[in-house]
Amino acid sequence: MSDIASLVKHLQGFLPLSEEELDELAQRTHLRKIKRRQFLLQEGEICRHYTFVEQGCLKLYYIDVNGYEHNLQFAAENEWLADIGSFHTEKPSRLYMEAVEPSIVLQLEKKDLILFYTDYPKFNRIFRVMAEDSLVELQNRLLQNFSSTAAERYRSFLNKYPHLINRLPNTQIASYIGITPEFLSRIRKELSSK
């Protein structure tokens, strides 16, 4: 159970799990050690796992036709990452999932997640709440992108990911908030002078 202790603690923050549920979780969770810059998913592959970050940091991103990277999401300790569309439809992904730093992750396959949903209703509730929270976050981010300045988006990034600000290079942060690294440097300079 110790290999999945952080996952158990995370899930039990939603609902307490029985010994039977914990045993099933331990049997169906796969631990992986990921090197920095190692891919967990590449464009054209089908996303087969929900990935929980026990240690480290991952990013989910898209590369446009001009070769520019657009970061959609970061996941550090006790956060989840997946290409939800590819995972649920079993269609090839347009996204990449990559380790920003050496990471330890726990993964659940779709067949196991479905088993949890059907045989252990608490998991259905937990993952539904996580999905709803993610949807709210996505909606808020879209609204912010439509109506906020770059400086406001950067401050929002600082509020959402304070634990990552010193772990991510400027290029990654700039890509996430939709600006150039040079403009991000200018914003940081202006904010530090205030």
N, C-alpha and C positions, 0 to 999 in steps of 0.2 A: 504493500500500500504506500510505502514511503516514496516510491518513484512517481506517484501521482498525487502526493500530498497537496501541492499547490492547486491542482485542478479540483480536488475534493473540497478544499477550503473555498475556492471560488464558487463552485456550484452550490455548496451549502449556504453561501451567502444569499441565495435565492430561496431554497427550501432544504430542510434537513433530509438526508438520504439514509435509507435503512442499510443494514449490513449486507443484505442480498443485493441491493442496488449498487453498493460500493464494490462488492465482489465482482459483479458483472462489469462494472466500469473498469476495474483493474484488468480483467481478462481481455477486454476489447479495445483498450487504449494502447497505442503504439508510440514508444519513445524514440525520438531521433535526435542525433547530434548533427548540427548543420554548421558548415564552415562559412566564414564571411564570403559574401558574393556567390554563394551556392544557391541555385534555383530550386524551389519547391514546385514551381509551375512555370511553364513557358507558353507563349502564344501557340495555339494549335493543339495543345494537350487538353485533356478533360480533367477538371479539378475533381479529385477523388476523395479529398479529405477536408474536414474542418480541422483547423490547426490552432492549438492553444499554445501560447508562448510561456514556457516555464522560466526561461532565462534568455536574454538577448533581445534582438529587435529584427523585425521583418518589415518589408514594404510590399505593397501591391501597387502596380503601375501599368500604364499603357504607353506604347511608343507610337507616335503618329507617323504619317507618311513621310514627313521630313526628318524623321529620326530623333525627334525630341521626346524626352521622357516626361510623363505627367503622373506624378505620385497621387494616388487616390486615397491611400490609407497606410498608416503605420500601426504596428502592433508590437508592444513590448510586454514585459512581464504581466501575466494574468489577463491578457487580452487575446481575442480570437481573430483569425484571418482566414478568408476563403474567397474564391470567386463564386459567389452564391449562385449566379446565373448558370454558370457551367456545371456547378455541383448538382443543382436540382434538375436541369434539363439534360445533363450528360452530353452536352454539345461542346465542341472545342472552344477553349477560352481565347479571348483577345488580349488577355492580361498576362503579366508576369508577377510571380511572387518570389522574392529574393531576400536572403539574409543580409542585413546591413552590417551586422557584427556576428561573431560566433554565437550560436544559439542552441538551446535545448528546447525541443517542442514535443508536444503530445498530440497525436492525431487520432481522429475517429473517422472510419470509413462510412459511406452512405448506408450500406446494409446494416451496420451496427447502430447508426443513429435511428434508422427506421425501427429496428428492434426495440431500442429504448423508447421511442415514441409510442409503440403499440403495447409493449409488455410492461413498461414502467412509466405511467402517466406523468409522474413528477418531471421527468426529462422533457416531455412535450411542453409542459408549462414553462420550465426554465428556458428552453431554447426559443419558445415563442416570445417570452419577455425580452430576451437578448435581441431577437430579430426586430421587435418593435422599437427597442431603444436605439438600435442601429439605424432604423428607418427615420426616426425622429432626428437623429444626429445628421443623417444625410440631407434631409429636408432643410434643416437649419443651415447647413453648409452651403447648399444651393442658394438659399435666400441671401445668405451673407455674400456669396460671390456676385450676385446680381446688384446688391445695394451698398456694399462696403468698399472703403478705400483699401489700398494695399496695406497701409499701416494698421488699419482696423483688423484686417485678416491676419496680419502677423501677430497682433496682440491676442487675437482669438486662438491662434496656434499656440502661443505661450501658455494660455490658460488651459487648453486641452492637453497639451503634451509638455508640461514643465519638466518632466523626468527625461525628456529626449533632447532638450535644447542644446546640451553640451555633447550629446552622443551622435548627432546628425551633422553632416557637412552642410554648409550654406546652400549648396546646389540642390540638395534634397528638400530642404525647407522651402526654398524659392519655388521649386517645381510644385510643391503641395499647395502653396498659396497663389500660384499662377503669375509669378513675376520672374525677372532675371536675377541671378545672384548679385549682380552689381547694384540693382535697385534695392535689394534686400540689405546690402551693406550700407547704403545711404539711409534707409529707414532705421537700421540699428544705430547708426551714428546720431541721427536726429533724436531718437528716443533716449539715448544715453546722455545727451547734452541737456535734456529737460529735467 
